Amino acid sequence: MNELKCTNCGEAHTSNDRHCSFCGEDLGEAILKYKEKQLPVTFNNGKPKKIQPEDEAEERKQAVLRIKEQ
């Protein structure tokens, strides 16, 4: 299992607190990114959009096309 680590000190974040127990770093942004990877949901302007399994392939294809366009 991939665990959340502090972006400042690298220690494993095991509490429900928004701040690192070791160095006090604010982990709000890191927690959001971690949760986005763990949940079957994508975020569009802060609003969750559930992805159906058949939509995942199309979503990946569109993401690759967007990257190639950059």
N, CA, C, O and CB atoms as a CASP TS submission, in Angstrom:
PFRMAT TS
TARGET T0000
AUTHOR 0000-0000-0000
METHOD Language model
MODEL 1
PARENT N/A
ATOM      1  N   MET     1       0.842  -1.187   0.000  1.00  0.00           N
ATOM      2  CA  MET     1       0.000   0.000   0.000  1.00  0.00           C
ATOM      3  C   MET     1       0.886   1.248   0.000  1.00  0.00           C
ATOM      4  O   MET     1       1.863   1.331   0.745  1.00  0.00           O
ATOM      5  CB  MET     1      -0.958  -0.001   1.225  1.00  0.00           C
ATOM      6  N   ASN     2       0.534   2.199  -0.834  1.00  0.00           N
ATOM      7  CA  ASN     2       1.268   3.451  -0.923  1.00  0.00           C
ATOM      8  C   ASN     2       0.822   4.362   0.213  1.00  0.00           C
ATOM      9  O   ASN     2      -0.363   4.678   0.327  1.00  0.00           O
ATOM     10  CB  ASN     2       1.051   4.132  -2.304  1.00  0.00           C
ATOM     11  N   GLU     3       1.762   4.785   1.053  1.00  0.00           N
ATOM     12  CA  GLU     3       1.397   5.629   2.178  1.00  0.00           C
ATOM     13  C   GLU     3       1.775   7.078   1.916  1.00  0.00           C
ATOM     14  O   GLU     3       2.678   7.372   1.133  1.00  0.00           O
ATOM     15  CB  GLU     3       2.065   5.132   3.453  1.00  0.00           C
ATOM     16  N   LEU     4       1.071   7.967   2.581  1.00  0.00           N
ATOM     17  CA  LEU     4       1.337   9.398   2.456  1.00  0.00           C
ATOM     18  C   LEU     4       2.541   9.750   3.308  1.00  0.00           C
ATOM     19  O   LEU     4       2.609   9.399   4.486  1.00  0.00           O
ATOM     20  CB  LEU     4       0.101  10.240   2.876  1.00  0.00           C
ATOM     21  N   LYS     5       3.484  10.441   2.705  1.00  0.00           N
ATOM     22  CA  LYS     5       4.679  10.891   3.426  1.00  0.00           C
ATOM     23  C   LYS     5       4.707  12.408   3.433  1.00  0.00           C
ATOM     24  O   LYS     5       4.217  13.060   2.510  1.00  0.00           O
ATOM     25  CB  LYS     5       5.978  10.319   2.783  1.00  0.00           C
ATOM     26  N   CYS     6       5.282  12.952   4.478  1.00  0.00           N
ATOM     27  CA  CYS     6       5.413  14.399   4.606  1.00  0.00           C
ATOM     28  C   CYS     6       6.274  14.929   3.466  1.00  0.00           C
ATOM     29  O   CYS     6       7.313  14.352   3.143  1.00  0.00           O
ATOM     30  CB  CYS     6       6.024  14.784   5.981  1.00  0.00           C
ATOM     31  N   THR     7       5.841  16.020   2.864  1.00  0.00           N
ATOM     32  CA  THR     7       6.584  16.619   1.758  1.00  0.00           C
ATOM     33  C   THR     7       7.833  17.359   2.242  1.00  0.00           C
ATOM     34  O   THR     7       8.705  17.694   1.441  1.00  0.00           O
ATOM     35  CB  THR     7       5.686  17.573   0.983  1.00  0.00           C
ATOM     36  N   ASN     8       7.918  17.611   3.540  1.00  0.00           N
ATOM     37  CA  ASN     8       9.061  18.334   4.091  1.00  0.00           C
ATOM     38  C   ASN     8      10.115  17.390   4.685  1.00  0.00           C
ATOM     39  O   ASN     8      11.289  17.470   4.323  1.00  0.00           O
ATOM     40  CB  ASN     8       8.587  19.311   5.157  1.00  0.00           C
ATOM     41  N   CYS     9       9.700  16.493   5.598  1.00  0.00           N
ATOM     42  CA  CYS     9      10.672  15.647   6.294  1.00  0.00           C
ATOM     43  C   CYS     9      10.682  14.197   5.810  1.00  0.00           C
ATOM     44  O   CYS     9      11.610  13.452   6.124  1.00  0.00           O
ATOM     45  CB  CYS     9      10.392  15.673   7.767  1.00  0.00           C
ATOM     46  N   GLY    10       9.663  13.787   5.051  1.00  0.00           N
ATOM     47  CA  GLY    10       9.631  12.440   4.497  1.00  0.00           C
ATOM     48  C   GLY    10       9.084  11.369   5.426  1.00  0.00           C
ATOM     49  O   GLY    10       9.011  10.203   5.037  1.00  0.00           O
ATOM     50  N   GLU    11       8.701  11.732   6.634  1.00  0.00           N
ATOM     51  CA  GLU    11       8.138  10.757   7.570  1.00  0.00           C
ATOM     52  C   GLU    11       6.726  10.354   7.145  1.00  0.00           C
ATOM     53  O   GLU    11       6.006  11.143   6.533  1.00  0.00           O
ATOM     54  CB  GLU    11       8.119  11.331   9.003  1.00  0.00           C
ATOM     55  N   ALA    12       6.337   9.120   7.473  1.00  0.00           N
ATOM     56  CA  ALA    12       4.998   8.622   7.151  1.00  0.00           C
ATOM     57  C   ALA    12       3.957   9.410   7.937  1.00  0.00           C
ATOM     58  O   ALA    12       4.104   9.623   9.141  1.00  0.00           O
ATOM     59  CB  ALA    12       4.880   7.104   7.460  1.00  0.00           C
ATOM     60  N   HIS    13       2.918   9.834   7.254  1.00  0.00           N
ATOM     61  CA  HIS    13       1.832  10.590   7.882  1.00  0.00           C
ATOM     62  C   HIS    13       0.748   9.596   8.284  1.00  0.00           C
ATOM     63  O   HIS    13       0.050   9.055   7.427  1.00  0.00           O
ATOM     64  CB  HIS    13       1.260  11.699   6.916  1.00  0.00           C
ATOM     65  N   THR    14       0.609   9.358   9.574  1.00  0.00           N
ATOM     66  CA  THR    14      -0.315   8.335  10.059  1.00  0.00           C
ATOM     67  C   THR    14      -1.511   8.896  10.816  1.00  0.00           C
ATOM     68  O   THR    14      -2.442   8.150  11.120  1.00  0.00           O
ATOM     69  CB  THR    14       0.417   7.380  10.941  1.00  0.00           C
ATOM     70  N   SER    15      -1.512  10.163  11.122  1.00  0.00           N
ATOM     71  CA  SER    15      -2.634  10.739  11.875  1.00  0.00           C
ATOM     72  C   SER    15      -3.682  11.317  10.930  1.00  0.00           C
ATOM     73  O   SER    15      -3.476  11.373   9.717  1.00  0.00           O
ATOM     74  CB  SER    15      -2.135  11.832  12.839  1.00  0.00           C
ATOM     75  N   ASN    16      -4.789  11.738  11.488  1.00  0.00           N
ATOM     76  CA  ASN    16      -5.839  12.390  10.708  1.00  0.00           C
ATOM     77  C   ASN    16      -5.638  13.896  10.668  1.00  0.00           C
ATOM     78  O   ASN    16      -6.454  14.617  10.094  1.00  0.00           O
ATOM     79  CB  ASN    16      -7.215  12.063  11.285  1.00  0.00           C
ATOM     80  N   ASP    17      -4.568  14.372  11.267  1.00  0.00           N
ATOM     81  CA  ASP    17      -4.266  15.793  11.317  1.00  0.00           C
ATOM     82  C   ASP    17      -3.779  16.285   9.955  1.00  0.00           C
ATOM     83  O   ASP    17      -3.209  15.518   9.178  1.00  0.00           O
ATOM     84  CB  ASP    17      -3.215  16.081  12.399  1.00  0.00           C
ATOM     85  N   ARG    18      -4.004  17.543   9.678  1.00  0.00           N
ATOM     86  CA  ARG    18      -3.570  18.146   8.413  1.00  0.00           C
ATOM     87  C   ARG    18      -2.079  18.479   8.431  1.00  0.00           C
ATOM     88  O   ARG    18      -1.477  18.699   7.381  1.00  0.00           O
ATOM     89  CB  ARG    18      -4.382  19.412   8.124  1.00  0.00           C
ATOM     90  N   HIS    19      -1.493  18.515   9.613  1.00  0.00           N
ATOM     91  CA  HIS    19      -0.083  18.871   9.759  1.00  0.00           C
ATOM     92  C   HIS    19       0.746  17.654  10.148  1.00  0.00           C
ATOM     93  O   HIS    19       0.258  16.749  10.824  1.00  0.00           O
ATOM     94  CB  HIS    19       0.085  19.981  10.803  1.00  0.00           C
ATOM     95  N   CYS    20       2.002  17.640   9.715  1.00  0.00           N
ATOM     96  CA  CYS    20       2.919  16.559  10.034  1.00  0.00           C
ATOM     97  C   CYS    20       3.171  16.507  11.534  1.00  0.00           C
ATOM     98  O   CYS    20       3.404  17.538  12.165  1.00  0.00           O
ATOM     99  CB  CYS    20       4.239  16.726   9.272  1.00  0.00           C
ATOM    100  N   SER    21       3.125  15.317  12.099  1.00  0.00           N
ATOM    101  CA  SER    21       3.365  15.131  13.536  1.00  0.00           C
ATOM    102  C   SER    21       4.825  15.359  13.902  1.00  0.00           C
ATOM    103  O   SER    21       5.138  15.609  15.066  1.00  0.00           O
ATOM    104  CB  SER    21       2.942  13.730  13.963  1.00  0.00           C
ATOM    105  N   PHE    22       5.718  15.276  12.927  1.00  0.00           N
ATOM    106  CA  PHE    22       7.151  15.383  13.198  1.00  0.00           C
ATOM    107  C   PHE    22       7.684  16.795  13.017  1.00  0.00           C
ATOM    108  O   PHE    22       8.424  17.291  13.865  1.00  0.00           O
ATOM    109  CB  PHE    22       7.911  14.444  12.305  1.00  0.00           C
ATOM    110  N   CYS    23       7.312  17.454  11.909  1.00  0.00           N
ATOM    111  CA  CYS    23       7.900  18.775  11.633  1.00  0.00           C
ATOM    112  C   CYS    23       6.867  19.903  11.582  1.00  0.00           C
ATOM    113  O   CYS    23       7.246  21.073  11.548  1.00  0.00           O
ATOM    114  CB  CYS    23       8.651  18.733  10.321  1.00  0.00           C
ATOM    115  N   GLY    24       5.580  19.579  11.577  1.00  0.00           N
ATOM    116  CA  GLY    24       4.541  20.608  11.576  1.00  0.00           C
ATOM    117  C   GLY    24       4.156  21.131  10.205  1.00  0.00           C
ATOM    118  O   GLY    24       3.353  22.059  10.103  1.00  0.00           O
ATOM    119  N   GLU    25       4.716  20.552   9.143  1.00  0.00           N
ATOM    120  CA  GLU    25       4.425  20.992   7.770  1.00  0.00           C
ATOM    121  C   GLU    25       2.927  20.844   7.456  1.00  0.00           C
ATOM    122  O   GLU    25       2.311  19.845   7.826  1.00  0.00           O
ATOM    123  CB  GLU    25       5.267  20.176   6.751  1.00  0.00           C
ATOM    124  N   ASP    26       2.350  21.834   6.779  1.00  0.00           N
ATOM    125  CA  ASP    26       0.959  21.761   6.333  1.00  0.00           C
ATOM    126  C   ASP    26       0.874  20.790   5.161  1.00  0.00           C
ATOM    127  O   ASP    26       1.503  21.012   4.126  1.00  0.00           O
ATOM    128  CB  ASP    26       0.419  23.173   5.928  1.00  0.00           C
ATOM    129  N   LEU    27       0.107  19.721   5.312  1.00  0.00           N
ATOM    130  CA  LEU    27       0.025  18.674   4.297  1.00  0.00           C
ATOM    131  C   LEU    27      -1.285  18.712   3.521  1.00  0.00           C
ATOM    132  O   LEU    27      -1.632  17.737   2.855  1.00  0.00           O
ATOM    133  CB  LEU    27       0.192  17.321   4.942  1.00  0.00           C
ATOM    134  N   GLY    28      -2.009  19.804   3.594  1.00  0.00           N
ATOM    135  CA  GLY    28      -3.308  19.905   2.935  1.00  0.00           C
ATOM    136  C   GLY    28      -3.274  19.545   1.460  1.00  0.00           C
ATOM    137  O   GLY    28      -4.083  18.739   1.000  1.00  0.00           O
ATOM    138  N   GLU    29      -2.355  20.127   0.719  1.00  0.00           N
ATOM    139  CA  GLU    29      -2.254  19.880  -0.717  1.00  0.00           C
ATOM    140  C   GLU    29      -1.810  18.438  -0.996  1.00  0.00           C
ATOM    141  O   GLU    29      -2.330  17.791  -1.905  1.00  0.00           O
ATOM    142  CB  GLU    29      -1.271  20.875  -1.363  1.00  0.00           C
ATOM    143  N   ALA    30      -0.854  17.943  -0.217  1.00  0.00           N
ATOM    144  CA  ALA    30      -0.365  16.569  -0.390  1.00  0.00           C
ATOM    145  C   ALA    30      -1.465  15.556  -0.087  1.00  0.00           C
ATOM    146  O   ALA    30      -1.560  14.525  -0.754  1.00  0.00           O
ATOM    147  CB  ALA    30       0.852  16.313   0.517  1.00  0.00           C
ATOM    148  N   ILE    31      -2.293  15.841   0.910  1.00  0.00           N
ATOM    149  CA  ILE    31      -3.400  14.945   1.266  1.00  0.00           C
ATOM    150  C   ILE    31      -4.406  14.884   0.126  1.00  0.00           C
ATOM    151  O   ILE    31      -4.891  13.803  -0.209  1.00  0.00           O
ATOM    152  CB  ILE    31      -4.091  15.412   2.570  1.00  0.00           C
ATOM    153  N   LEU    32      -4.728  16.027  -0.474  1.00  0.00           N
ATOM    154  CA  LEU    32      -5.670  16.044  -1.594  1.00  0.00           C
ATOM    155  C   LEU    32      -5.150  15.228  -2.773  1.00  0.00           C
ATOM    156  O   LEU    32      -5.898  14.454  -3.370  1.00  0.00           O
ATOM    157  CB  LEU    32      -5.942  17.482  -2.035  1.00  0.00           C
ATOM    158  N   LYS    33      -3.878  15.396  -3.112  1.00  0.00           N
ATOM    159  CA  LYS    33      -3.297  14.643  -4.219  1.00  0.00           C
ATOM    160  C   LYS    33      -3.291  13.151  -3.919  1.00  0.00           C
ATOM    161  O   LYS    33      -3.564  12.340  -4.803  1.00  0.00           O
ATOM    162  CB  LYS    33      -1.875  15.127  -4.508  1.00  0.00           C
ATOM    163  N   TYR    34      -2.982  12.783  -2.681  1.00  0.00           N
ATOM    164  CA  TYR    34      -2.976  11.377  -2.270  1.00  0.00           C
ATOM    165  C   TYR    34      -4.376  10.775  -2.398  1.00  0.00           C
ATOM    166  O   TYR    34      -4.539   9.670  -2.917  1.00  0.00           O
ATOM    167  CB  TYR    34      -2.464  11.239  -0.819  1.00  0.00           C
ATOM    168  N   LYS    35      -5.379  11.508  -1.923  1.00  0.00           N
ATOM    169  CA  LYS    35      -6.753  11.009  -1.982  1.00  0.00           C
ATOM    170  C   LYS    35      -7.255  10.898  -3.419  1.00  0.00           C
ATOM    171  O   LYS    35      -8.005   9.977  -3.739  1.00  0.00           O
ATOM    172  CB  LYS    35      -7.676  11.919  -1.183  1.00  0.00           C
ATOM    173  N   GLU    36      -6.853  11.820  -4.282  1.00  0.00           N
ATOM    174  CA  GLU    36      -7.251  11.741  -5.691  1.00  0.00           C
ATOM    175  C   GLU    36      -6.748  10.450  -6.325  1.00  0.00           C
ATOM    176  O   GLU    36      -7.434   9.853  -7.154  1.00  0.00           O
ATOM    177  CB  GLU    36      -6.718  12.955  -6.471  1.00  0.00           C
ATOM    178  N   LYS    37      -5.549  10.020  -5.935  1.00  0.00           N
ATOM    179  CA  LYS    37      -4.987   8.784  -6.473  1.00  0.00           C
ATOM    180  C   LYS    37      -5.684   7.548  -5.910  1.00  0.00           C
ATOM    181  O   LYS    37      -5.738   6.513  -6.576  1.00  0.00           O
ATOM    182  CB  LYS    37      -3.499   8.716  -6.175  1.00  0.00           C
ATOM    183  N   GLN    38      -6.221   7.644  -4.685  1.00  0.00           N
ATOM    184  CA  GLN    38      -6.818   6.498  -4.020  1.00  0.00           C
ATOM    185  C   GLN    38      -8.294   6.302  -4.365  1.00  0.00           C
ATOM    186  O   GLN    38      -8.796   5.180  -4.295  1.00  0.00           O
ATOM    187  CB  GLN    38      -6.666   6.644  -2.538  1.00  0.00           C
ATOM    188  N   LEU    39      -8.988   7.360  -4.730  1.00  0.00           N
ATOM    189  CA  LEU    39     -10.428   7.290  -4.971  1.00  0.00           C
ATOM    190  C   LEU    39     -10.736   7.179  -6.461  1.00  0.00           C
ATOM    191  O   LEU    39     -10.002   7.730  -7.281  1.00  0.00           O
ATOM    192  CB  LEU    39     -11.124   8.516  -4.382  1.00  0.00           C
ATOM    193  N   PRO    40     -11.803   6.481  -6.823  1.00  0.00           N
ATOM    194  CA  PRO    40     -12.207   6.397  -8.234  1.00  0.00           C
ATOM    195  C   PRO    40     -13.007   7.628  -8.660  1.00  0.00           C
ATOM    196  O   PRO    40     -14.106   7.511  -9.202  1.00  0.00           O
ATOM    197  CB  PRO    40     -13.036   5.127  -8.476  1.00  0.00           C
ATOM    198  N   VAL    41     -12.444   8.797  -8.410  1.00  0.00           N
ATOM    199  CA  VAL    41     -13.133  10.058  -8.687  1.00  0.00           C
ATOM    200  C   VAL    41     -12.111  11.024  -9.286  1.00  0.00           C
ATOM    201  O   VAL    41     -10.955  11.053  -8.863  1.00  0.00           O
ATOM    202  CB  VAL    41     -13.794  10.657  -7.381  1.00  0.00           C
ATOM    203  N   THR    42     -12.540  11.810 -10.265  1.00  0.00           N
ATOM    204  CA  THR    42     -11.695  12.894 -10.744  1.00  0.00           C
ATOM    205  C   THR    42     -12.336  14.203 -10.310  1.00  0.00           C
ATOM    206  O   THR    42     -13.545  14.263 -10.088  1.00  0.00           O
ATOM    207  CB  THR    42     -11.510  12.837 -12.300  1.00  0.00           C
ATOM    208  N   PHE    43     -11.536  15.241 -10.189  1.00  0.00           N
ATOM    209  CA  PHE    43     -12.047  16.522  -9.735  1.00  0.00           C
ATOM    210  C   PHE    43     -11.962  17.534 -10.863  1.00  0.00           C
ATOM    211  O   PHE    43     -10.916  17.702 -11.489  1.00  0.00           O
ATOM    212  CB  PHE    43     -11.274  17.017  -8.503  1.00  0.00           C
ATOM    213  N   ASN    44     -13.069  18.200 -11.111  1.00  0.00           N
ATOM    214  CA  ASN    44     -13.157  19.206 -12.146  1.00  0.00           C
ATOM    215  C   ASN    44     -13.714  20.462 -11.496  1.00  0.00           C
ATOM    216  O   ASN    44     -14.902  20.531 -11.180  1.00  0.00           O
ATOM    217  CB  ASN    44     -14.043  18.728 -13.347  1.00  0.00           C
ATOM    218  N   ASN    45     -12.853  21.455 -11.296  1.00  0.00           N
ATOM    219  CA  ASN    45     -13.254  22.697 -10.630  1.00  0.00           C
ATOM    220  C   ASN    45     -13.805  22.440  -9.234  1.00  0.00           C
ATOM    221  O   ASN    45     -14.743  23.109  -8.801  1.00  0.00           O
ATOM    222  CB  ASN    45     -14.293  23.429 -11.464  1.00  0.00           C
ATOM    223  N   GLY    46     -13.219  21.466  -8.526  1.00  0.00           N
ATOM    224  CA  GLY    46     -13.618  21.190  -7.157  1.00  0.00           C
ATOM    225  C   GLY    46     -14.852  20.329  -7.013  1.00  0.00           C
ATOM    226  O   GLY    46     -15.238  19.987  -5.895  1.00  0.00           O
ATOM    227  N   LYS    47     -15.485  19.967  -8.127  1.00  0.00           N
ATOM    228  CA  LYS    47     -16.683  19.144  -8.076  1.00  0.00           C
ATOM    229  C   LYS    47     -16.329  17.719  -8.492  1.00  0.00           C
ATOM    230  O   LYS    47     -15.783  17.509  -9.575  1.00  0.00           O
ATOM    231  CB  LYS    47     -17.796  19.727  -8.986  1.00  0.00           C
ATOM    232  N   PRO    48     -16.635  16.738  -7.640  1.00  0.00           N
ATOM    233  CA  PRO    48     -16.289  15.366  -8.011  1.00  0.00           C
ATOM    234  C   PRO    48     -17.123  14.853  -9.170  1.00  0.00           C
ATOM    235  O   PRO    48     -18.310  15.158  -9.291  1.00  0.00           O
ATOM    236  CB  PRO    48     -16.457  14.450  -6.825  1.00  0.00           C
ATOM    237  N   LYS    49     -16.482  14.075 -10.012  1.00  0.00           N
ATOM    238  CA  LYS    49     -17.159  13.445 -11.132  1.00  0.00           C
ATOM    239  C   LYS    49     -16.844  11.957 -11.065  1.00  0.00           C
ATOM    240  O   LYS    49     -15.685  11.563 -11.195  1.00  0.00           O
ATOM    241  CB  LYS    49     -16.718  14.071 -12.508  1.00  0.00           C
ATOM    242  N   LYS    50     -17.854  11.133 -10.865  1.00  0.00           N
ATOM    243  CA  LYS    50     -17.628   9.701 -10.783  1.00  0.00           C
ATOM    244  C   LYS    50     -17.292   9.168 -12.176  1.00  0.00           C
ATOM    245  O   LYS    50     -17.905   9.552 -13.171  1.00  0.00           O
ATOM    246  CB  LYS    50     -18.870   8.977 -10.194  1.00  0.00           C
ATOM    247  N   ILE    51     -16.308   8.279 -12.219  1.00  0.00           N
ATOM    248  CA  ILE    51     -15.892   7.689 -13.477  1.00  0.00           C
ATOM    249  C   ILE    51     -16.400   6.256 -13.537  1.00  0.00           C
ATOM    250  O   ILE    51     -16.150   5.458 -12.634  1.00  0.00           O
ATOM    251  CB  ILE    51     -14.353   7.741 -13.637  1.00  0.00           C
ATOM    252  N   GLN    52     -17.098   5.947 -14.584  1.00  0.00           N
ATOM    253  CA  GLN    52     -17.555   4.586 -14.821  1.00  0.00           C
ATOM    254  C   GLN    52     -16.396   3.802 -15.425  1.00  0.00           C
ATOM    255  O   GLN    52     -15.582   4.380 -16.145  1.00  0.00           O
ATOM    256  CB  GLN    52     -18.812   4.557 -15.756  1.00  0.00           C
ATOM    257  N   PRO    53     -16.299   2.485 -15.151  1.00  0.00           N
ATOM    258  CA  PRO    53     -15.175   1.696 -15.682  1.00  0.00           C
ATOM    259  C   PRO    53     -14.990   1.829 -17.188  1.00  0.00           C
ATOM    260  O   PRO    53     -13.852   1.897 -17.652  1.00  0.00           O
ATOM    261  CB  PRO    53     -15.370   0.245 -15.342  1.00  0.00           C
ATOM    262  N   GLU    54     -16.066   1.870 -17.967  1.00  0.00           N
ATOM    263  CA  GLU    54     -15.930   1.982 -19.414  1.00  0.00           C
ATOM    264  C   GLU    54     -15.413   3.357 -19.834  1.00  0.00           C
ATOM    265  O   GLU    54     -14.879   3.513 -20.932  1.00  0.00           O
ATOM    266  CB  GLU    54     -17.266   1.704 -20.084  1.00  0.00           C
ATOM    267  N   ASP    55     -15.571   4.355 -18.960  1.00  0.00           N
ATOM    268  CA  ASP    55     -15.093   5.700 -19.255  1.00  0.00           C
ATOM    269  C   ASP    55     -13.602   5.864 -18.967  1.00  0.00           C
ATOM    270  O   ASP    55     -12.986   6.817 -19.444  1.00  0.00           O
ATOM    271  CB  ASP    55     -15.881   6.711 -18.456  1.00  0.00           C
ATOM    272  N   GLU    56     -13.012   4.947 -18.192  1.00  0.00           N
ATOM    273  CA  GLU    56     -11.615   5.093 -17.799  1.00  0.00           C
ATOM    274  C   GLU    56     -10.680   5.071 -19.002  1.00  0.00           C
ATOM    275  O   GLU    56      -9.751   5.876 -19.071  1.00  0.00           O
ATOM    276  CB  GLU    56     -11.230   3.994 -16.829  1.00  0.00           C
ATOM    277  N   ALA    57     -10.907   4.169 -19.945  1.00  0.00           N
ATOM    278  CA  ALA    57     -10.047   4.088 -21.127  1.00  0.00           C
ATOM    279  C   ALA    57     -10.129   5.377 -21.939  1.00  0.00           C
ATOM    280  O   ALA    57      -9.106   5.892 -22.391  1.00  0.00           O
ATOM    281  CB  ALA    57     -10.440   2.881 -22.001  1.00  0.00           C
ATOM    282  N   GLU    58     -11.320   5.892 -22.125  1.00  0.00           N
ATOM    283  CA  GLU    58     -11.497   7.144 -22.874  1.00  0.00           C
ATOM    284  C   GLU    58     -10.847   8.308 -22.134  1.00  0.00           C
ATOM    285  O   GLU    58     -10.232   9.174 -22.756  1.00  0.00           O
ATOM    286  CB  GLU    58     -12.997   7.433 -23.106  1.00  0.00           C
ATOM    287  N   GLU    59     -10.980   8.334 -20.811  1.00  0.00           N
ATOM    288  CA  GLU    59     -10.379   9.392 -20.000  1.00  0.00           C
ATOM    289  C   GLU    59      -8.850   9.358 -20.134  1.00  0.00           C
ATOM    290  O   GLU    59      -8.219  10.405 -20.277  1.00  0.00           O
ATOM    291  CB  GLU    59     -10.797   9.241 -18.513  1.00  0.00           C
ATOM    292  N   ARG    60      -8.260   8.167 -20.087  1.00  0.00           N
ATOM    293  CA  ARG    60      -6.815   8.033 -20.246  1.00  0.00           C
ATOM    294  C   ARG    60      -6.382   8.487 -21.637  1.00  0.00           C
ATOM    295  O   ARG    60      -5.368   9.169 -21.787  1.00  0.00           O
ATOM    296  CB  ARG    60      -6.380   6.581 -20.001  1.00  0.00           C
ATOM    297  N   LYS    61      -7.151   8.107 -22.642  1.00  0.00           N
ATOM    298  CA  LYS    61      -6.831   8.494 -24.019  1.00  0.00           C
ATOM    299  C   LYS    61      -6.837  10.015 -24.165  1.00  0.00           C
ATOM    300  O   LYS    61      -5.941  10.591 -24.781  1.00  0.00           O
ATOM    301  CB  LYS    61      -7.834   7.859 -25.007  1.00  0.00           C
ATOM    302  N   GLN    62      -7.854  10.655 -23.593  1.00  0.00           N
ATOM    303  CA  GLN    62      -7.938  12.128 -23.664  1.00  0.00           C
ATOM    304  C   GLN    62      -6.777  12.788 -22.918  1.00  0.00           C
ATOM    305  O   GLN    62      -6.251  13.810 -23.359  1.00  0.00           O
ATOM    306  CB  GLN    62      -9.281  12.619 -23.080  1.00  0.00           C
ATOM    307  N   ALA    63      -6.384  12.205 -21.796  1.00  0.00           N
ATOM    308  CA  ALA    63      -5.254  12.761 -21.022  1.00  0.00           C
ATOM    309  C   ALA    63      -3.963  12.662 -21.823  1.00  0.00           C
ATOM    310  O   ALA    63      -3.166  13.600 -21.823  1.00  0.00           O
ATOM    311  CB  ALA    63      -5.095  12.020 -19.667  1.00  0.00           C
ATOM    312  N   VAL    64      -3.747  11.551 -22.498  1.00  0.00           N
ATOM    313  CA  VAL    64      -2.543  11.381 -23.324  1.00  0.00           C
ATOM    314  C   VAL    64      -2.552  12.404 -24.459  1.00  0.00           C
ATOM    315  O   VAL    64      -1.517  12.997 -24.763  1.00  0.00           O
ATOM    316  CB  VAL    64      -2.459   9.932 -23.896  1.00  0.00           C
ATOM    317  N   LEU    65      -3.697  12.613 -25.080  1.00  0.00           N
ATOM    318  CA  LEU    65      -3.793  13.592 -26.175  1.00  0.00           C
ATOM    319  C   LEU    65      -3.494  15.002 -25.675  1.00  0.00           C
ATOM    320  O   LEU    65      -2.832  15.776 -26.368  1.00  0.00           O
ATOM    321  CB  LEU    65      -5.195  13.549 -26.815  1.00  0.00           C
ATOM    322  N   ARG    66      -3.976  15.345 -24.474  1.00  0.00           N
ATOM    323  CA  ARG    66      -3.719  16.666 -23.921  1.00  0.00           C
ATOM    324  C   ARG    66      -2.233  16.847 -23.656  1.00  0.00           C
ATOM    325  O   ARG    66      -1.686  17.924 -23.893  1.00  0.00           O
ATOM    326  CB  ARG    66      -4.523  16.878 -22.632  1.00  0.00           C
ATOM    327  N   ILE    67      -1.579  15.804 -23.168  1.00  0.00           N
ATOM    328  CA  ILE    67      -0.137  15.882 -22.884  1.00  0.00           C
ATOM    329  C   ILE    67       0.626  16.065 -24.181  1.00  0.00           C
ATOM    330  O   ILE    67       1.544  16.882 -24.248  1.00  0.00           O
ATOM    331  CB  ILE    67       0.359  14.610 -22.142  1.00  0.00           C
ATOM    332  N   LYS    68       0.259  15.316 -25.216  1.00  0.00           N
ATOM    333  CA  LYS    68       0.946  15.415 -26.496  1.00  0.00           C
ATOM    334  C   LYS    68       0.782  16.780 -27.130  1.00  0.00           C
ATOM    335  O   LYS    68       1.675  17.251 -27.835  1.00  0.00           O
ATOM    336  CB  LYS    68       0.444  14.355 -27.437  1.00  0.00           C
ATOM    337  N   GLU    69      -0.361  17.428 -26.884  1.00  0.00           N
ATOM    338  CA  GLU    69      -0.606  18.755 -27.464  1.00  0.00           C
ATOM    339  C   GLU    69       0.272  19.824 -26.823  1.00  0.00           C
ATOM    340  O   GLU    69       0.519  20.864 -27.435  1.00  0.00           O
ATOM    341  CB  GLU    69      -2.078  19.136 -27.309  1.00  0.00           C
ATOM    342  N   GLN    70       0.742  19.591 -25.616  1.00  0.00           N
ATOM    343  CA  GLN    70       1.549  20.586 -24.903  1.00  0.00           C
ATOM    344  C   GLN    70       2.903  20.581 -25.414  1.00  0.00           C
ATOM    345  O   GLN    70       3.743  21.349 -24.945  1.00  0.00           O
ATOM    346  CB  GLN    70       1.570  20.351 -23.433  1.00  0.00           C
TER
END
